[in-house]
């Protein structure tokens, strides 16, 4: 693990630290509102997969990339997408299946994409984004383009074939890509360690010749530091790297999952011990920031996302004619019905 | 016009497309040495190792990488070596490539061609011989092409590379060496069938190499005064309903023949469409002639038992003209 600014205490870059806290607060608030929309308001009809407790990974990694760099994410990708720069209102509309959603209401939570901010898609199939991300990086190499690709996947993804195929490919072709295993310790509703042979994610990446790093994924300063170093090396032609960020999923697999399969106090203990937002607040307090300033960041994020949900709920459903649009140009269903 | 074979025609289509657009690149196993059937011969020397790219034996990665590259501005041509191996990349093709544009609300196009060599060829047995075209016609988002001549392999591959939809491009292994005149200026539009021969007594609809067999059968039948119209669909999605319905309305009889398994084959779609739109024109029951729902063997005599031959097509037509209603293939 790298020596971070956080552990050096007085060297804390307070502007960056505040910006990281703000992003984590916004992600948390967005997902809390999304869960309310699902459970209280019954406005989210499909499944959503919250990343509450994992915000440091999204905020820390995304502060290291440029707006035009690429991101490929997972079914648990609200945080990554927001941190990449997507508009929360367009995202919330997408979760509610409304017009003006990132994908016009056609994708929902699991297929959010915002190509305007380089976000090339969440994915409903675990591990599938790994080879696609390698392809985006391959295209950068073909086009001699300096943009880099970040591919975030969960710990469950390392047990599917595309993990091996995609990492091997990235190394063989020396592609500009950072693979991030966001390890929340659960593969859907089963502990990943019970289903994984060998020494895990980083060891597998190392076996394929990738430079690998392991980081406390609940400590946003450390994530941000190491991601910045990785991205700088990758952008200057250093080839693919692998970051294993160990965190914890506070909720169940979906917002509807009570997570009865794990010890009752596991999530509570994690919250008390390692909540990334609390940790960042403590760090900023130690660096001399007023509690009132930190509280204001929290309140503003809460207010922003409450407003976002309210506005999204008032948005109309998509025009029914769009159901047949954007399937394909040649042999499209619109032509079929003529 | 130039004389070339089916394989050379595809190579020329790629060469012309790569000269026209620097974003076109090819990726697949063994492409550097010209591809497993020589379809890429000479292209590495001309375009370099980045644009004619070798790949590990990682079909899922080849397909997934191609998708990612297409979303980031490239125009990939994917080589799957044998169509059977494309099944290792089914998630990438069916769940990802076919759906990316729609799921993401039209934010991207996937201009990608996936070449899958199909068909029975030289005792290749059950895992190197399949024709699975009907599977892909069932997947919204995909265009499905089945060229059967050198001219079509040139024009259709060029059209496939130029279009912004993902195209599953199914080439028959048995006809790599088939020669014919190719006109580079001839443009293809998907959904256009070709009428191989005009006739008045019966319409035979086919595609891929089976269309060549149907044409041979039609020539033999013509010697006996039976006038057969052979329609080669060329693309199965979209497909030329107008040509088929117009022809059946004229001839009053329909035989659909294909190399793939008859049950659940695309022939069923053709027959059902004719039943919906031109049943009143039929003078005799329609007939399908495809393979039995059996596996393809190694031993040549066993391999022959699932092959749809020129003779079988000829006999089916004679039966139908004579008013026989026995089924060609009890499946």
Interface residues (C-beta under 8 A of the other chain):
Chain A: X70 X72 X101 X102 X103 X104 X105 X106 X107 X111 X113 X114 X115 X120 X121 X123 X124 X125 X128 X130 X131 X132 X133 X134 X135 X136 X137 X138 X139 X140 X141 X142 X143 X161 X162 X165 X166 X168 X169 X172 X325 X326 X327 X328 X329 X330 X331 X333 X335
Chain B: X23 X25 X50 X51 X55 X56 X58 X60 X61 X63 X64 X65 X66 X67 X68 X69 X70 X71 X72 X73 X74 X76 X91 X92 X95 X96 X100 X101 X102 X103 X104 X105 X106 X107 X108 X140 X141 X142 X143 X163 X164 X165 X166 X190 X191 X237 X238
